[in-house]
Amino acid sequence: MRFKNTLNVTLVVFTIIVIGFLASVSLASERAVLEQYQWHNRLLVICSKSLDQIDSLTHAVNNDALAERKLRIFVEHSMTLFEWQIGGSLSNISGYSGYCSKDAIGQAFLIGLDSKVKASFLLSDLSFESIYERIDAMPMRRHALINK
């Protein structure tokens, strides 16, 4: 009887350790996907319930304005991350386990070069002009414009 209890406790502890390890690997890979852009690009992460929404949002995107501001657009839909490509296509990003919570669906997040969220927008209010204005007001962007 004592051996059985010890075995059960050992199995429970082992299970907890394995679950903790798997969770940390998942979080690390999620962070690594977005952190690879730190100090290189600003990100706009759109949390969308429908990929059809993205077409209406991105139809008037100015590719030169994106490049000038080092802005990349990502769309999360159903726990899958896509990067918006020039021309409107979406490419699937592997190794990603979710950025948007259920409460964030219908929002977009502007992430600065330092990987911190600088602004959030409701998709219904989102305009690229307002995003460009927000970026142009950032200290690192203003510094880049002065030194241009």
C-alpha positions in Angstrom: 0.0 0.0 0.0 2.8 2.4 0.9 4.6 1.6 -2.4 1.4 2.4 -4.3 1.0 5.8 -2.6 4.7 6.7 -3.3 4.3 5.6 -6.9 1.1 7.8 -7.3 2.9 10.8 -5.8 5.9 10.3 -8.1 3.6 10.1 -11.1 1.8 13.3 -10.1 5.0 15.2 -9.6 6.4 13.9 -12.9 3.2 15.0 -14.7 3.4 18.5 -13.2 7.0 18.9 -14.2 6.2 17.7 -17.8 3.2 20.1 -18.1 5.3 23.0 -16.8 8.1 22.2 -19.3 5.7 22.0 -22.2 4.0 25.3 -21.2 7.4 27.1 -21.0 8.4 25.7 -24.4 5.2 27.0 -25.9 5.5 30.5 -24.3 9.2 30.7 -25.4 8.4 29.8 -29.0 5.5 32.3 -29.0 7.8 35.1 -27.7 10.5 34.1 -30.1 8.2 34.5 -33.1 7.5 38.2 -32.3 10.7 39.0 -30.5 12.8 38.3 -33.6 11.5 41.7 -34.9 12.6 43.7 -31.8 14.7 46.7 -32.8 14.1 45.9 -36.5 10.4 46.4 -37.1 7.3 47.8 -35.6 4.4 45.4 -35.7 0.7 45.8 -36.1 -1.0 42.7 -34.7 -4.6 42.4 -35.8 -6.9 40.1 -33.8 -9.5 39.1 -36.2 -12.5 36.8 -36.1 -12.7 36.8 -39.9 -10.0 37.0 -42.5 -12.5 38.8 -44.7 -12.1 41.8 -42.4 -8.4 42.1 -43.3 -9.2 42.7 -47.0 -11.3 45.8 -46.1 -8.6 47.1 -43.7 -5.6 46.6 -46.0 -7.0 47.5 -49.4 -5.6 51.0 -49.2 -2.3 50.2 -47.6 0.6 52.3 -48.8 3.6 49.9 -49.1 6.1 52.7 -49.2 4.6 54.2 -45.9 4.9 50.7 -44.3 8.5 50.3 -45.4 9.5 53.8 -44.3 8.1 53.2 -40.8 9.5 49.7 -40.6 5.9 48.4 -40.0 4.9 44.8 -40.5 1.4 43.6 -40.3 0.4 40.4 -38.6 -3.1 38.9 -38.4 -4.1 36.4 -35.8 -7.2 34.3 -36.7 -8.3 31.2 -34.8 -4.9 30.9 -32.9 -3.0 31.0 -36.2 -0.7 33.9 -37.1 -0.3 35.2 -40.6 1.9 37.9 -41.9 0.3 40.3 -44.4 2.4 40.5 -47.6 2.5 43.3 -50.2 -0.2 42.5 -52.6 -2.6 41.3 -49.9 -1.6 37.7 -49.5 -1.2 36.1 -46.0 1.6 33.8 -45.2 1.3 31.4 -42.2 3.8 31.8 -39.4 4.7 28.5 -37.8 5.7 28.0 -34.2 3.1 30.4 -32.9 0.6 29.6 -30.1 -1.5 32.7 -29.8 -1.1 36.4 -29.0 -4.7 37.5 -28.9 -7.0 36.7 -26.1 -10.7 36.2 -26.7 -11.2 39.7 -25.3 -8.9 41.1 -27.9 -10.8 39.9 -30.9 -11.8 42.9 -33.0 -8.7 44.9 -31.9 -5.3 45.7 -33.3 -2.1 46.4 -31.3 0.7 48.6 -32.4 4.0 47.3 -31.1 7.1 49.5 -31.1 10.7 48.7 -32.0 11.2 47.9 -28.3 8.5 45.2 -28.5 6.2 47.1 -26.2 2.5 47.7 -27.0 2.3 51.4 -27.9 -1.4 51.6 -28.8 -4.5 49.6 -29.3 -7.3 50.2 -31.8 -10.7 48.8 -32.4 -10.9 47.4 -35.9 -14.0 49.4 -36.5 -12.0 52.6 -35.9 -8.7 51.5 -37.5 -7.2 53.7 -40.1 -3.6 53.5 -41.4 -3.4 57.3 -41.3 -3.9 57.2 -37.5 -1.4 54.4 -37.2 1.2 56.4 -39.3 0.5 59.5 -37.1 1.0 57.5 -33.9 4.3 56.0 -35.3 5.5 59.4 -36.5 5.1 60.8 -33.0 7.3 58.1 -31.4 10.7 59.3 -30.2 12.7 56.8 -32.2 10.8 57.7 -35.4 11.2 61.4 -34.8 14.9 60.9 -34.3 15.1 59.0 -37.6 13.2 61.7 -39.4 15.6 64.4 -38.0 18.7 62.4 -39.0 17.3 61.6 -42.5 
